[in-house]
Amino acid sequence: MPNSRDFEPKVKAEFQFLVNDLLFSRPVVASNAEEYRDRIIYYKNDTTVEILNAWHPSDYRFEVNDYNNKAMLQAPGDDLSAREMVYFKVKEEQDIQFQFIEEGAGTLRQLLNSR
């Protein structure tokens, strides 16, 4: 399992194309230890990209989510109707080199470039 303290710098590096190429905001770190989640969020107009790493022992996963309405980011719970899950990786499939973060960034880049 990857080291969680290395998560944030790796996400910022792999998703830097959002800021540099697509003119999204600088990343906003919205992690919450009480919810067992690391969250990094990027904004551009009404579009919001959320990179989420949930590390609760019974719900450990990595997600890249795309919201076409930033107000939906505040939807209660894990309301899947509020977002498009672009990429998903359960803990059993995560590697310690964070290859899954690179894969998620590549998948998101393809989606956003196709719009």
A tleap script that builds the chain and sets N, CA, C and O, in Angstrom:
source leaprc.protein.ff14SB
mol = sequence {
  NMET PRO ASN SER ARG ASP PHE GLU PRO LYS
  VAL LYS ALA GLU PHE GLN PHE LEU VAL ASN
  ASP LEU LEU PHE SER ARG PRO VAL VAL ALA
  SER ASN ALA GLU GLU TYR ARG ASP ARG ILE
  ILE TYR TYR LYS ASN ASP THR THR VAL GLU
  ILE LEU ASN ALA TRP HIE PRO SER ASP TYR
  ARG PHE GLU VAL ASN ASP TYR ASN ASN LYS
  ALA MET LEU GLN ALA PRO GLY ASP ASP LEU
  SER ALA ARG GLU MET VAL TYR PHE LYS VAL
  LYS GLU GLU GLN ASP ILE GLN PHE GLN PHE
  ILE GLU GLU GLY ALA GLY THR LEU ARG GLN
  LEU LEU ASN SER CARG
}
set mol.1.N position { 0.839 -1.172 0.000 }
set mol.1.CA position { 0.000 0.000 0.000 }
set mol.1.C position { 0.890 1.244 0.000 }
set mol.1.O position { 1.900 1.278 0.704 }
set mol.2.N position { 0.526 2.271 -0.785 }
set mol.2.CA position { 1.337 3.486 -0.852 }
set mol.2.C position { 1.338 4.252 0.466 }
set mol.2.O position { 0.429 4.114 1.284 }
set mol.3.N position { 2.362 5.051 0.653 }
set mol.3.CA position { 2.491 5.888 1.840 }
set mol.3.C position { 1.604 7.125 1.671 }
set mol.3.O position { 1.759 7.855 0.692 }
set mol.4.N position { 0.688 7.372 2.595 }
set mol.4.CA position { -0.272 8.467 2.442 }
set mol.4.C position { 0.379 9.848 2.491 }
set mol.4.O position { -0.155 10.786 1.899 }
set mol.5.N position { 1.506 10.004 3.172 }
set mol.5.CA position { 2.129 11.334 3.220 }
set mol.5.C position { 2.739 11.721 1.871 }
set mol.5.O position { 3.001 12.899 1.628 }
set mol.6.N position { 2.965 10.754 1.004 }
set mol.6.CA position { 3.483 11.044 -0.334 }
set mol.6.C position { 2.371 11.297 -1.341 }
set mol.6.O position { 2.639 11.675 -2.481 }
set mol.7.N position { 1.119 11.092 -0.927 }
set mol.7.CA position { -0.020 11.220 -1.824 }
set mol.7.C position { -0.157 12.635 -2.390 }
set mol.7.O position { -0.230 12.812 -3.606 }
set mol.8.N position { -0.192 13.625 -1.527 }
set mol.8.CA position { -0.429 14.999 -1.968 }
set mol.8.C position { 0.609 15.499 -2.974 }
set mol.8.O position { 0.216 16.015 -4.020 }
set mol.9.N position { 1.920 15.371 -2.711 }
set mol.9.CA position { 2.880 15.856 -3.704 }
set mol.9.C position { 2.790 15.111 -5.034 }
set mol.9.O position { 2.987 15.708 -6.092 }
set mol.10.N position { 2.496 13.824 -4.988 }
set mol.10.CA position { 2.386 13.046 -6.225 }
set mol.10.C position { 1.170 13.507 -7.027 }
set mol.10.O position { 1.258 13.658 -8.246 }
set mol.11.N position { 0.048 13.729 -6.365 }
set mol.11.CA position { -1.148 14.207 -7.066 }
set mol.11.C position { -0.876 15.575 -7.684 }
set mol.11.O position { -1.194 15.807 -8.850 }
set mol.12.N position { -0.293 16.470 -6.909 }
set mol.12.CA position { -0.021 17.811 -7.440 }
set mol.12.C position { 0.890 17.760 -8.660 }
set mol.12.O position { 0.699 18.522 -9.608 }
set mol.13.N position { 1.865 16.881 -8.646 }
set mol.13.CA position { 2.770 16.759 -9.790 }
set mol.13.C position { 2.053 16.179 -11.013 }
set mol.13.O position { 2.186 16.706 -12.117 }
set mol.14.N position { 1.304 15.108 -10.821 }
set mol.14.CA position { 0.661 14.429 -11.957 }
set mol.14.C position { -0.507 15.222 -12.547 }
set mol.14.O position { -0.803 15.098 -13.736 }
set mol.15.N position { -1.165 16.028 -11.727 }
set mol.15.CA position { -2.322 16.790 -12.201 }
set mol.15.C position { -1.976 18.246 -12.486 }
set mol.15.O position { -2.879 19.065 -12.658 }
set mol.16.N position { -0.697 18.586 -12.539 }
set mol.16.CA position { -0.271 19.958 -12.819 }
set mol.16.C position { -0.757 20.438 -14.191 }
set mol.16.O position { -0.896 21.643 -14.405 }
set mol.17.N position { -1.017 19.517 -15.118 }
set mol.17.CA position { -1.521 19.899 -16.435 }
set mol.17.C position { -2.849 20.650 -16.333 }
set mol.17.O position { -3.167 21.466 -17.199 }
set mol.18.N position { -3.626 20.380 -15.278 }
set mol.18.CA position { -4.885 21.105 -15.102 }
set mol.18.C position { -4.625 22.603 -14.961 }
set mol.18.O position { -5.342 23.421 -15.538 }
set mol.19.N position { -3.606 22.954 -14.198 }
set mol.19.CA position { -3.262 24.354 -13.955 }
set mol.19.C position { -2.533 24.947 -15.156 }
set mol.19.O position { -2.898 26.015 -15.649 }
set mol.20.N position { -1.507 24.253 -15.620 }
set mol.20.CA position { -0.654 24.789 -16.686 }
set mol.20.C position { -1.325 24.823 -18.048 }
set mol.20.O position { -1.234 25.828 -18.753 }
set mol.21.N position { -1.997 23.744 -18.430 }
set mol.21.CA position { -2.527 23.625 -19.787 }
set mol.21.C position { -4.005 23.991 -19.900 }
set mol.21.O position { -4.429 24.545 -20.914 }
set mol.22.N position { -4.787 23.689 -18.874 }
set mol.22.CA position { -6.235 23.866 -18.967 }
set mol.22.C position { -6.761 25.008 -18.100 }
set mol.22.O position { -7.968 25.242 -18.037 }
set mol.23.N position { -5.847 25.719 -17.430 }
set mol.23.CA position { -6.161 26.930 -16.678 }
set mol.23.C position { -7.147 26.727 -15.527 }
set mol.23.O position { -7.972 27.596 -15.247 }
set mol.24.N position { -7.055 25.582 -14.870 }
set mol.24.CA position { -7.798 25.364 -13.636 }
set mol.24.C position { -7.092 26.122 -12.518 }
set mol.24.O position { -5.960 26.577 -12.683 }
set mol.25.N position { -7.764 26.254 -11.387 }
set mol.25.CA position { -7.176 26.890 -10.209 }
set mol.25.C position { -5.998 26.065 -9.702 }
set mol.25.O position { -5.827 24.900 -10.062 }
set mol.26.N position { -5.204 26.693 -8.868 }
set mol.26.CA position { -4.193 25.932 -8.146 }
set mol.26.C position { -4.933 24.944 -7.248 }
set mol.26.O position { -6.079 25.196 -6.875 }
set mol.27.N position { -4.308 23.836 -6.897 }
set mol.27.CA position { -5.006 22.827 -6.101 }
set mol.27.C position { -5.375 23.318 -4.698 }
set mol.27.O position { -4.611 24.020 -4.036 }
set mol.28.N position { -6.559 22.923 -4.282 }
set mol.28.CA position { -7.046 23.213 -2.933 }
set mol.28.C position { -7.040 21.893 -2.166 }
set mol.28.O position { -7.697 20.934 -2.569 }
set mol.29.N position { -6.312 21.847 -1.082 }
set mol.29.CA position { -6.254 20.631 -0.268 }
set mol.29.C position { -7.398 20.702 0.737 }
set mol.29.O position { -7.482 21.625 1.547 }
set mol.30.N position { -8.276 19.705 0.664 }
set mol.30.CA position { -9.468 19.673 1.533 }
set mol.30.C position { -9.549 18.329 2.240 }
set mol.30.O position { -10.616 17.717 2.296 }
set mol.31.N position { -8.444 17.875 2.772 }
set mol.31.CA position { -8.398 16.581 3.451 }
set mol.31.C position { -9.143 16.661 4.777 }
set mol.31.O position { -9.268 17.732 5.370 }
set mol.32.N position { -9.634 15.512 5.233 }
set mol.32.CA position { -10.390 15.471 6.466 }
set mol.32.C position { -10.101 14.160 7.183 }
set mol.32.O position { -10.598 13.108 6.782 }
set mol.33.N position { -9.313 14.219 8.221 }
set mol.33.CA position { -8.933 13.010 8.957 }
set mol.33.C position { -10.137 12.342 9.602 }
set mol.33.O position { -10.163 11.119 9.744 }
set mol.34.N position { -11.138 13.131 9.995 }
set mol.34.CA position { -12.337 12.550 10.604 }
set mol.34.C position { -13.122 11.693 9.623 }
set mol.34.O position { -13.794 10.742 10.021 }
set mol.35.N position { -13.035 12.033 8.331 }
set mol.35.CA position { -13.712 11.261 7.292 }
set mol.35.C position { -12.769 10.258 6.633 }
set mol.35.O position { -13.168 9.552 5.706 }
set mol.36.N position { -11.534 10.189 7.097 }
set mol.36.CA position { -10.531 9.288 6.517 }
set mol.36.C position { -10.362 9.539 5.024 }
set mol.36.O position { -10.358 8.597 4.231 }
set mol.37.N position { -10.222 10.801 4.639 }
set mol.37.CA position { -10.096 11.137 3.223 }
set mol.37.C position { -9.019 12.186 3.005 }
set mol.37.O position { -8.886 13.140 3.771 }
set mol.38.N position { -8.259 11.984 1.944 }
set mol.38.CA position { -7.384 13.023 1.411 }
set mol.38.C position { -8.059 13.512 0.142 }
set mol.38.O position { -8.380 12.717 -0.742 }
set mol.39.N position { -8.275 14.820 0.048 }
set mol.39.CA position { -8.942 15.389 -1.122 }
set mol.39.C position { -8.138 16.556 -1.647 }
set mol.39.O position { -7.662 17.395 -0.883 }
set mol.40.N position { -7.993 16.599 -2.953 }
set mol.40.CA position { -7.370 17.719 -3.628 }
set mol.40.C position { -8.337 18.127 -4.728 }
set mol.40.O position { -8.790 17.293 -5.512 }
set mol.41.N position { -8.650 19.422 -4.779 }
set mol.41.CA position { -9.704 19.906 -5.659 }
set mol.41.C position { -9.158 21.015 -6.560 }
set mol.41.O position { -8.388 21.873 -6.129 }
set mol.42.N position { -9.583 20.967 -7.825 }
set mol.42.CA position { -9.235 21.981 -8.819 }
set mol.42.C position { -10.536 22.554 -9.373 }
set mol.42.O position { -11.490 21.811 -9.603 }
set mol.43.N position { -10.586 23.880 -9.591 }
set mol.43.CA position { -11.785 24.544 -10.088 }
set mol.43.C position { -11.493 25.277 -11.396 }
set mol.43.O position { -10.400 25.800 -11.612 }
set mol.44.N position { -12.504 25.295 -12.254 }
set mol.44.CA position { -12.478 26.143 -13.456 }
set mol.44.C position { -13.922 26.407 -13.841 }
set mol.44.O position { -14.640 25.501 -14.262 }
set mol.45.N position { -14.339 27.656 -13.692 }
set mol.45.CA position { -15.736 28.029 -13.930 }
set mol.45.C position { -16.635 27.094 -13.124 }
set mol.45.O position { -16.474 26.995 -11.907 }
set mol.46.N position { -17.574 26.410 -13.769 }
set mol.46.CA position { -18.446 25.486 -13.035 }
set mol.46.C position { -17.873 24.076 -12.938 }
set mol.46.O position { -18.444 23.231 -12.249 }
set mol.47.N position { -16.780 23.812 -13.600 }
set mol.47.CA position { -16.190 22.475 -13.573 }
set mol.47.C position { -15.284 22.328 -12.357 }
set mol.47.O position { -14.480 23.208 -12.049 }
set mol.48.N position { -15.430 21.210 -11.686 }
set mol.48.CA position { -14.601 20.904 -10.533 }
set mol.48.C position { -14.036 19.506 -10.698 }
set mol.48.O position { -14.761 18.577 -11.055 }
set mol.49.N position { -12.758 19.356 -10.441 }
set mol.49.CA position { -12.104 18.051 -10.456 }
set mol.49.C position { -11.681 17.748 -9.025 }
set mol.49.O position { -11.034 18.560 -8.363 }
set mol.50.N position { -12.061 16.565 -8.564 }
set mol.50.CA position { -11.729 16.123 -7.215 }
set mol.50.C position { -10.871 14.865 -7.308 }
set mol.50.O position { -11.249 13.897 -7.968 }
set mol.51.N position { -9.728 14.881 -6.651 }
set mol.51.CA position { -8.891 13.695 -6.518 }
set mol.51.C position { -9.035 13.270 -5.063 }
set mol.51.O position { -8.719 14.027 -4.145 }
set mol.52.N position { -9.511 12.065 -4.873 }
set mol.52.CA position { -9.887 11.592 -3.552 }
set mol.52.C position { -9.157 10.294 -3.242 }
set mol.52.O position { -9.107 9.383 -4.068 }
set mol.53.N position { -8.598 10.224 -2.056 }
set mol.53.CA position { -8.025 8.987 -1.564 }
set mol.53.C position { -8.665 8.707 -0.210 }
set mol.53.O position { -8.327 9.342 0.789 }
set mol.54.N position { -9.585 7.759 -0.187 }
set mol.54.CA position { -10.262 7.387 1.051 }
set mol.54.C position { -9.463 6.255 1.673 }
set mol.54.O position { -9.185 5.252 1.016 }
set mol.55.N position { -9.096 6.411 2.934 }
set mol.55.CA position { -8.218 5.425 3.571 }
set mol.55.C position { -8.817 4.791 4.808 }
set mol.55.O position { -8.096 4.281 5.666 }
set mol.56.N position { -10.139 4.822 4.899 }
set mol.56.CA position { -10.809 4.096 5.990 }
set mol.56.C position { -10.576 2.601 5.770 }
set mol.56.O position { -10.647 2.142 4.630 }
set mol.57.N position { -10.304 1.839 6.807 }
set mol.57.CA position { -9.990 0.411 6.628 }
set mol.57.C position { -11.030 -0.390 5.844 }
set mol.57.O position { -10.683 -1.371 5.187 }
set mol.58.N position { -12.292 0.014 5.905 }
set mol.58.CA position { -13.302 -0.744 5.172 }
set mol.58.C position { -13.682 -0.096 3.849 }
set mol.58.O position { -14.544 -0.614 3.139 }
set mol.59.N position { -13.064 1.016 3.505 }
set mol.59.CA position { -13.460 1.729 2.285 }
set mol.59.C position { -12.259 2.461 1.696 }
set mol.59.O position { -12.292 3.681 1.538 }
set mol.60.N position { -11.221 1.735 1.377 }
set mol.60.CA position { -9.980 2.339 0.900 }
set mol.60.C position { -9.996 2.345 -0.613 }
set mol.60.O position { -10.032 1.289 -1.245 }
set mol.61.N position { -9.969 3.554 -1.207 }
set mol.61.CA position { -10.012 3.664 -2.661 }
set mol.61.C position { -9.425 4.998 -3.108 }
set mol.61.O position { -9.303 5.944 -2.331 }
set mol.62.N position { -9.071 5.036 -4.371 }
set mol.62.CA position { -8.603 6.255 -5.024 }
set mol.62.C position { -9.597 6.573 -6.134 }
set mol.62.O position { -9.993 5.686 -6.890 }
set mol.63.N position { -9.999 7.840 -6.232 }
set mol.63.CA position { -10.949 8.258 -7.261 }
set mol.63.C position { -10.507 9.562 -7.894 }
set mol.63.O position { -9.879 10.406 -7.255 }
set mol.64.N position { -10.849 9.705 -9.159 }
set mol.64.CA position { -10.779 10.991 -9.846 }
set mol.64.C position { -12.205 11.280 -10.294 }
set mol.64.O position { -12.789 10.518 -11.063 }
set mol.65.N position { -12.764 12.392 -9.805 }
set mol.65.CA position { -14.154 12.740 -10.085 }
set mol.65.C position { -14.250 14.075 -10.799 }
set mol.65.O position { -13.479 14.996 -10.532 }
set mol.66.N position { -15.208 14.166 -11.713 }
set mol.66.CA position { -15.463 15.365 -12.488 }
set mol.66.C position { -16.881 15.838 -12.183 }
set mol.66.O position { -17.842 15.087 -12.350 }
set mol.67.N position { -17.005 17.073 -11.739 }
set mol.67.CA position { -18.304 17.663 -11.442 }
set mol.67.C position { -18.548 18.789 -12.444 }
set mol.67.O position { -17.688 19.654 -12.610 }
set mol.68.N position { -19.695 18.796 -13.110 }
set mol.68.CA position { -19.975 19.896 -14.034 }
set mol.68.C position { -20.704 21.042 -13.348 }
set mol.68.O position { -21.080 22.021 -13.992 }
set mol.69.N position { -20.900 20.919 -12.062 }
set mol.69.CA position { -21.506 21.978 -11.261 }
set mol.69.C position { -20.814 21.940 -9.900 }
set mol.69.O position { -20.986 20.986 -9.142 }
set mol.70.N position { -20.040 22.964 -9.592 }
set mol.70.CA position { -19.246 22.893 -8.368 }
set mol.70.C position { -20.083 22.811 -7.100 }
set mol.70.O position { -19.583 22.373 -6.064 }
set mol.71.N position { -21.332 23.217 -7.158 }
set mol.71.CA position { -22.202 23.078 -5.994 }
set mol.71.C position { -22.437 21.604 -5.665 }
set mol.71.O position { -22.693 21.265 -4.510 }
set mol.72.N position { -22.353 20.728 -6.663 }
set mol.72.CA position { -22.584 19.304 -6.439 }
set mol.72.C position { -21.460 18.669 -5.627 }
set mol.72.O position { -21.639 17.585 -5.071 }
set mol.73.N position { -20.327 19.316 -5.551 }
set mol.73.CA position { -19.225 18.813 -4.738 }
set mol.73.C position { -19.638 18.717 -3.273 }
set mol.73.O position { -19.091 17.918 -2.513 }
set mol.74.N position { -20.599 19.533 -2.892 }
set mol.74.CA position { -21.065 19.551 -1.507 }
set mol.74.C position { -22.223 18.587 -1.260 }
set mol.74.O position { -22.784 18.579 -0.165 }
set mol.75.N position { -22.594 17.773 -2.254 }
set mol.75.CA position { -23.691 16.821 -2.075 }
set mol.75.C position { -23.356 15.895 -0.914 }
set mol.75.O position { -22.206 15.478 -0.775 }
set mol.76.N position { -24.324 15.570 -0.088 }
set mol.76.CA position { -24.045 14.743 1.092 }
set mol.76.C position { -23.633 13.328 0.719 }
set mol.76.O position { -24.114 12.753 -0.258 }
set mol.77.N position { -22.734 12.789 1.519 }
set mol.77.CA position { -22.322 11.397 1.326 }
set mol.77.C position { -21.565 11.189 0.031 }
set mol.77.O position { -20.910 12.097 -0.480 }
set mol.78.N position { -21.666 9.997 -0.480 }
set mol.78.CA position { -20.998 9.643 -1.733 }
set mol.78.C position { -22.033 9.539 -2.838 }
set mol.78.O position { -22.192 8.480 -3.445 }
set mol.79.N position { -22.734 10.626 -3.101 }
set mol.79.CA position { -23.798 10.662 -4.098 }
set mol.79.C position { -23.195 10.576 -5.495 }
set mol.79.O position { -22.675 11.564 -6.014 }
set mol.80.N position { -23.266 9.406 -6.095 }
set mol.80.CA position { -22.666 9.198 -7.415 }
set mol.80.C position { -23.386 9.961 -8.512 }
set mol.80.O position { -22.802 10.195 -9.571 }
set mol.81.N position { -24.628 10.354 -8.297 }
set mol.81.CA position { -25.343 11.113 -9.314 }
set mol.81.C position { -24.793 12.526 -9.442 }
set mol.81.O position { -25.072 13.207 -10.428 }
set mol.82.N position { -24.023 12.973 -8.472 }
set mol.82.CA position { -23.490 14.329 -8.469 }
set mol.82.C position { -22.212 14.461 -9.287 }
set mol.82.O position { -21.765 15.576 -9.554 }
set mol.83.N position { -21.621 13.347 -9.685 }
set mol.83.CA position { -20.327 13.428 -10.347 }
set mol.83.C position { -20.169 12.330 -11.392 }
set mol.83.O position { -20.908 11.346 -11.424 }
set mol.84.N position { -19.177 12.545 -12.236 }
set mol.84.CA position { -18.744 11.486 -13.140 }
set mol.84.C position { -17.444 10.937 -12.571 }
set mol.84.O position { -16.452 11.658 -12.463 }
set mol.85.N position { -17.451 9.674 -12.213 }
set mol.85.CA position { -16.231 9.057 -11.711 }
set mol.85.C position { -15.385 8.689 -12.928 }
set mol.85.O position { -15.726 7.787 -13.693 }
set mol.86.N position { -14.288 9.398 -13.085 }
set mol.86.CA position { -13.430 9.248 -14.264 }
set mol.86.C position { -12.484 8.066 -14.097 }
set mol.86.O position { -12.155 7.386 -15.069 }
set mol.87.N position { -12.049 7.824 -12.869 }
set mol.87.CA position { -11.060 6.764 -12.611 }
set mol.87.C position { -11.255 6.269 -11.189 }
set mol.87.O position { -11.628 7.039 -10.304 }
set mol.88.N position { -11.004 4.988 -10.970 }
set mol.88.CA position { -11.227 4.357 -9.663 }
set mol.88.C position { -10.204 3.243 -9.483 }
set mol.88.O position { -9.925 2.493 -10.419 }
set mol.89.N position { -9.643 3.134 -8.276 }
set mol.89.CA position { -8.704 2.050 -7.975 }
set mol.89.C position { -8.838 1.670 -6.507 }
set mol.89.O position { -8.604 2.497 -5.626 }
set mol.90.N position { -9.213 0.426 -6.242 }
set mol.90.CA position { -9.319 -0.045 -4.858 }
set mol.90.C position { -7.918 -0.287 -4.298 }
set mol.90.O position { -6.955 -0.413 -5.054 }
set mol.91.N position { -7.813 -0.350 -2.980 }
set mol.91.CA position { -6.490 -0.435 -2.343 }
set mol.91.C position { -5.713 -1.677 -2.766 }
set mol.91.O position { -4.488 -1.639 -2.881 }
set mol.92.N position { -6.423 -2.771 -2.996 }
set mol.92.CA position { -5.733 -4.012 -3.365 }
set mol.92.C position { -5.029 -3.904 -4.714 }
set mol.92.O position { -4.151 -4.709 -5.022 }
set mol.93.N position { -5.407 -2.922 -5.514 }
set mol.93.CA position { -4.808 -2.741 -6.840 }
set mol.93.C position { -3.854 -1.558 -6.901 }
set mol.93.O position { -3.309 -1.257 -7.963 }
set mol.94.N position { -3.645 -0.882 -5.774 }
set mol.94.CA position { -2.742 0.264 -5.752 }
set mol.94.C position { -1.298 -0.210 -5.569 }
set mol.94.O position { -1.030 -1.168 -4.843 }
set mol.95.N position { -0.391 0.471 -6.232 }
set mol.95.CA position { 1.025 0.108 -6.133 }
set mol.95.C position { 1.785 1.181 -5.357 }
set mol.95.O position { 1.367 2.338 -5.322 }
set mol.96.N position { 2.889 0.801 -4.741 }
set mol.96.CA position { 3.635 1.745 -3.901 }
set mol.96.C position { 4.353 2.829 -4.711 }
set mol.96.O position { 4.817 3.814 -4.137 }
set mol.97.N position { 4.449 2.666 -6.012 }
set mol.97.CA position { 5.055 3.691 -6.863 }
set mol.97.C position { 4.028 4.722 -7.335 }
set mol.97.O position { 4.378 5.646 -8.070 }
set mol.98.N position { 2.771 4.576 -6.924 }
set mol.98.CA position { 1.704 5.505 -7.292 }
set mol.98.C position { 1.398 5.511 -8.788 }
set mol.98.O position { 0.962 6.535 -9.315 }
set mol.99.N position { 1.610 4.425 -9.466 }
set mol.99.CA position { 1.280 4.348 -10.892 }
set mol.99.C position { -0.205 4.635 -11.117 }
set mol.99.O position { -0.579 5.182 -12.154 }
set mol.100.N position { -1.042 4.275 -10.167 }
set mol.100.CA position { -2.476 4.503 -10.302 }
set mol.100.C position { -2.813 5.990 -10.378 }
set mol.100.O position { -3.800 6.360 -11.015 }
set mol.101.N position { -2.016 6.851 -9.744 }
set mol.101.CA position { -2.243 8.293 -9.831 }
set mol.101.C position { -1.925 8.773 -11.243 }
set mol.101.O position { -2.659 9.588 -11.802 }
set mol.102.N position { -0.843 8.276 -11.819 }
set mol.102.CA position { -0.508 8.618 -13.204 }
set mol.102.C position { -1.598 8.154 -14.157 }
set mol.102.O position { -1.966 8.880 -15.080 }
set mol.103.N position { -2.117 6.948 -13.942 }
set mol.103.CA position { -3.198 6.428 -14.790 }
set mol.103.C position { -4.445 7.303 -14.675 }
set mol.103.O position { -5.079 7.617 -15.682 }
set mol.104.N position { -4.795 7.694 -13.460 }
set mol.104.CA position { -5.958 8.550 -13.257 }
set mol.104.C position { -5.802 9.900 -13.938 }
set mol.104.O position { -6.748 10.411 -14.537 }
set mol.105.N position { -4.608 10.478 -13.848 }
set mol.105.CA position { -4.346 11.761 -14.502 }
set mol.105.C position { -4.456 11.625 -16.018 }
set mol.105.O position { -5.011 12.503 -16.679 }
set mol.106.N position { -3.936 10.543 -16.566 }
set mol.106.CA position { -4.018 10.309 -18.013 }
set mol.106.C position { -5.452 10.141 -18.486 }
set mol.106.O position { -5.830 10.666 -19.534 }
set mol.107.N position { -6.245 9.419 -17.725 }
set mol.107.CA position { -7.645 9.221 -18.079 }
set mol.107.C position { -8.407 10.544 -18.038 }
set mol.107.O position { -9.201 10.829 -18.935 }
set mol.108.N position { -8.170 11.353 -17.006 }
set mol.108.CA position { -8.822 12.653 -16.905 }
set mol.108.C position { -8.396 13.565 -18.049 }
set mol.108.O position { -9.230 14.257 -18.631 }
set mol.109.N position { -7.119 13.574 -18.372 }
set mol.109.CA position { -6.624 14.414 -19.462 }
set mol.109.C position { -7.331 14.070 -20.768 }
set mol.109.O position { -7.741 14.966 -21.507 }
set mol.110.N position { -7.475 12.778 -21.058 }
set mol.110.CA position { -8.172 12.360 -22.273 }
set mol.110.C position { -9.608 12.857 -22.284 }
set mol.110.O position { -10.087 13.355 -23.302 }
set mol.111.N position { -10.293 12.725 -21.159 }
set mol.111.CA position { -11.687 13.164 -21.078 }
set mol.111.C position { -11.789 14.672 -21.309 }
set mol.111.O position { -12.599 15.115 -22.124 }
set mol.112.N position { -10.990 15.454 -20.615 }
set mol.112.CA position { -11.090 16.903 -20.720 }
set mol.112.C position { -10.661 17.401 -22.097 }
set mol.112.O position { -11.214 18.383 -22.592 }
set mol.113.N position { -9.695 16.748 -22.719 }
set mol.113.CA position { -9.271 17.152 -24.071 }
set mol.113.C position { -10.308 16.802 -25.131 }
set mol.113.O position { -10.306 17.385 -26.215 }
set mol.114.N position { -11.196 15.853 -24.829 }
set mol.114.CA position { -12.213 15.462 -25.808 }
set mol.114.C position { -13.435 16.379 -25.787 }
set mol.114.O position { -14.318 16.259 -26.637 }
set mol.115.N position { -13.486 17.281 -24.830 }
set mol.115.CA position { -14.649 18.193 -24.723 }
set mol.115.C position { -14.526 19.379 -25.644 }
set mol.115.O position { -15.413 20.232 -25.675 }
savepdb mol mol.pdb
quit
